[in-house]
């Protein structure tokens, strides 16, 4: 079945960014001049997923406002003939049809995905985490959907990370599939997954392949999540449910594959990585990039001068 729906969990409290997120959802923090979550919705839309469900919380109404039409602001910009900004704010409202459901309590990513059950129904669907921004020039989600359509089951995105960082991620036991199994993807980029461990110590990690925040899931995941007991931190872990899907037969919706992603990924999950993401995307910005890069060179030289004895 064709994937047409995307689910974006956006119910977190954003405590790592306090006090900035005391009144502003972390998903709306700007990455250059665009809220982080708009990059994610753009990615879903570009992959053909125009039906987007946001899993929100009690204080996240501003996210929905961002993807709505702002008639008063549009009228002001039109009167000023500020067409570039007018097009920009209209574009965010035209990316997709946005739906929302509230996660009643912070019970983990698995529980957030389970909140999408009634909206998704019996269709395969994508899950995109807002902390991982994937560069539009590296269409990861399109590749994952191609794997799902060729092999069925569920698909996760994988990146190799240093083993001393694997405890920050879910780690996968992988078996490479032969080239040509998904004709549109290069040999060595598609794997069968036989096991998953959530945030393992280095010595217990099955590999250096880490799961990053993109999933294309069979709807059988909902039944599995309903039977999944709380794990690490007392939360329902999506990784635990995926490990169960990897063991299930294809006729029951089982089977789990991974796509090795080697493109550009920007982590906005903590303050330092968020700043790095802003700098990298600012340097590539079509209007600001050249001037910003020049200034960055000057500032880097200044910093090196400060460090000299």
N, C-alpha and C positions, 0 to 999 in steps of 0.2 A: 504494500500500500504506500502511496505517495505521502511524504511528510509535508504537512502544510501548517502545523501549529508550533509555536515556540513558547516556552515557559521561562520566565526570568524571575528568580527569587530576589526580592528586594525588601525584606522585612527586618533585616539586621539593624541593630541600634547604632552601629558606627562608633563604638566607644573609643577606638584607637585614634579617632580624629577629634575628640572633644578638646576644646569647647566649640569648634566650628560646627559640629553636628548636633549641638544642643537643640536648635530649632530648624536646621536645614538637613534634610535627608542626605546621607553620605553619597547616595547615587546621583545627587545633583551637584556635587562638588565639580567645579569646572576643570577640564583637562584642556588647557589653552582657552578656547572660547566656546567649548561645547561640554555640556554635562556628561559625566562618564556613562550614564545609562543610555544616552542617545547613541553613542558609538555602538553599544550592544544591540539596540533595536535596529540601527542601520545595517548591522551585520546580518541579523535575521531576515530583514527585508530584502537585502541583496541576494540571499540564498533562496528567495521565493517564499519565505514564511511570513505571510502578511497577516496572520491571525496570532496575536501576541497576548499572552496572559501574564500579568504582573502579580506576583505573590507579595502583598504589601502588609504593613502593620498599621497600627492606630495613628501614627504621626506622619504617614507617608502620602497624604493627599496632594502635596505639592508636585509629586512625580506625575500624577494623572493630569494635573493642571498644565504641566510642561508639554504634554502631548495633545492638548486640546487647542482649539482655535482661540486666539486672544483678539477678539474683534475690536476692542477699544484701542489697543496698541497698534493693530493693523491699520486702523483709520488714521492714527497720528502719523505713522510712517508713510502712508499713501499720500497724505496731505503735504508732507515734506518732500515727496518724490524720492524717498530713501528706499529705492527698489531692492538694493542688495540685502539690506536687513529685513525688509518685508518678505522677500523670498526665503530667507533663512528661517524666520519664525513660522512661516507657513509650511516649510518642508518638514519640520518635526511633527506636525499634525497630520501629515499625509504619508508617513512612512508605512504605517500598518493600521489595522483595526485593533485598538487597545482595549483589553478587558482587564478586570482586576478582581482578586479575591483576597481576603485578609487571612493571614496565619494567626490564629487566636493566641498562640503562645510560642516562645522561641524554643522549639523542640528539635532543632537540627535540620540539616539540608534534606534528609530523607522525608521528614514530616512536611517540609515546605513543598516538595514535589508531590507528596500525597494530597496536598490541598488542591492540586490541579485535576484530580480524578474526574470530577463531574464535568468540567469543561472539556477535557481531552477525550473522554469516552474510550472507544475501542480503537483509536487511531495511534499510529506511531507519532512521536513528537520529539522536539529538541529541547534541551535545557541549556541555557546560557547563563553563566555566573558573571555578575557585573564587576567583580574584582579583576578578571582577566579580560583585557582588551586585545583583540586580535586585529592586526593591521589589515586594512581593506585590500591591500595588494597581495595578501596571502590568504586566499579563500578556503580556510580550514573547514567550515561548516558544509560547503558544497562537496568536498571530498568525503566527509563523514556520511552524508546522505547517499552518495554514490555507493559506499560500502554497505550501508544498510539495504539499499535496493538490490545489490548483487548477492548478498550473503544472508540477509534477514537478521533476526535477533536484535541485539543492541550494540551500540558503538560508542567508544570513549576516545578522547584525544589524549595522546601521550607525548611527553617530552623527556629527553634524557637530562638528568640533573646530577651534579656531584653527589656522591653517596653521603657526604657529611650534611647534605641538605634534604635527603630523602624523608627524614622524619617530619618534614613540613607538609608532606603530600600523602596521598594514597599511592601505594607501590603495586605494580602489576607483574605477575609471572607471565612471560610472553613466549609465543612460538611463531616464528616468521612463516608467512604463507608464500607460496611460489608466485613469481611474477606473472602477471596476466590474469590473476584471479579477479581483479577489478581493473579492466582495461585502461581506464582513464588515469590510473595512478601508477607511479614508478615502482619497479621491483624493490622489495625490501621495506616498503612503507606501510604494509598492512600485516597485522598480527592477530593470531587467535590468543585469547587470554584464558588461562586456566586457573587463575587465582588472584586475589586482591588482598592487600593488608592496608588498613588505614593508619597513616602516620607511624610507621614501624621504626624502632631503633635501627641504626645502620646495620648491625649484625643480623637482624631478622628480616631485612628487606629482600624480597625475591629477585629484584633487579634494580637497575638505576633508571628504569622507566617510570616516570611520575604521571599521574592522572591530572590533567589541567581542566579548567572549568567549561568544557563543552561535552555534551552527551546527546546521542540520538537513541531514544529508548523505545522498546516494545511496550505496549500497554500492560503486559503481564507484570511489569514492575510494580503496579499499584497493589495487586494482591500480595506480592512478596513483601512490600513495605508494610502492609497491614499486619503481617505476621512477624515483622522484624522487631526484636526487643531492643530497648535503648542500649547503646554501646558506650564508647568513649565519651566522657563528660555528661552521661545521662541523656544523650541525644540519640535520635534515630538517624543512623548513618546511611547515606545513600550507598557508600562503598560496600557495606554489609549486604545490601539488597543486590547489588551488582555481582558480588561473589556468588550469591545463590543463583542468579540468572545464568552465570557461567557454567553451572553444574546441571542445569535443566535441559531436557531435550528440546530440539527445535520446534516440534509440534505443540509444545506447551509455552512457546514464546521465549525459550531459552537460547543460549548461544551469545557469546560476547567477543567482540573484536575491537581492535584499537588501530588508530591511524597515527603514525609517527609524524609529528609536526616539527618542522625545522625552520619555520618562518619567524616573523616578528611578533612578539607578544609583550604586552606592557602590563606589569603587575601594579595595580592601584590598591593593594590590600593593606599596606601600612604606609606610614608617612614618608619614609625614605624612598621606597619604591614608587610611591605616588609622585614625588618630586622628580625622580628620574624619568618617569613616563611623560610628565609635562615637558621636560627639557627635550626629550627625543622627538616628541610630536611637534613641539614648537619649531625645532630645527627643520622639519619637513613641511611646515605650514606654507601654503602657496603665496600668502601675502606677507607673512612675518618672517618666514624662514631665513631668507638671505641676510636681512638686517640682524636677526637674532643670532645667527651663526657668527657673524662678524663680531658682535658684542661679546659672545661667549669666548671667542678666541682671545679677545683683549682681557676679559675677566680672568680666564685661565692663566694667562701670563702674569696678571697681577697677583693671583694666588700663589703661583710658583715663586714670585719675588718675595712675598711675605714669608715663605717657608725657608728661604735662603738665610744662612747665618749672617 
